[in-house]
């Protein structure tokens, strides 16, 4: 259950309409997902969040789109964000992720979670060889 109500007719606010129009243009789709509708209760929060998402997720970079979506999905799994797990898994599929890639991704997430828990429980000291400064010296 949401902690706020979804705004009615949010595009009556010109700031919200501008963001929604940019989302549509950036994604090449008329679909606006619930995240943006709910954030429209505060136009400044909506603008800032969309600006940051667009900058990191939609802008071409050194990482391909599927990799970005899978990283986002992995962090969402770690943070138990059901909405983001579904949203970014769907986005990865839309970017071309295959079922085999998804299965491998889930195997990696599962392994990382298990070994993270082991290391957190044992409190294994970090190897000096993993120090950024040591790596640069080599």
Residue pairs with C-beta under 8 A, 6 or more apart in sequence:
2 38
4 38
4 41
5 41
6 34
6 37
6 38
7 16
7 37
7 38
7 40
7 41
10 16
10 20
10 37
10 40
10 41
11 17
11 20
13 40
13 43
15 43
15 44
15 46
15 47
16 40
16 43
16 46
19 36
19 40
19 43
19 46
19 47
19 50
20 32
20 36
20 40
22 50
22 54
23 32
23 36
23 50
24 30
24 32
26 54
26 58
27 58
33 87
34 83
35 83
35 87
36 46
36 50
39 45
39 46
39 49
40 46
56 68
57 68
57 69
57 72
61 68
63 71
64 95
65 95
66 92
66 95
66 96
66 97
66 101
69 88
69 89
69 91
69 92
69 95
69 97
70 88
70 92
70 97
70 101
70 105
72 84
72 88
72 91
73 84
73 85
73 88
73 89
73 92
73 105
74 105
74 108
74 109
74 112
76 84
76 85
76 88
77 85
77 109
77 113
78 113
89 102
92 102
93 102
97 105
128 134
129 135
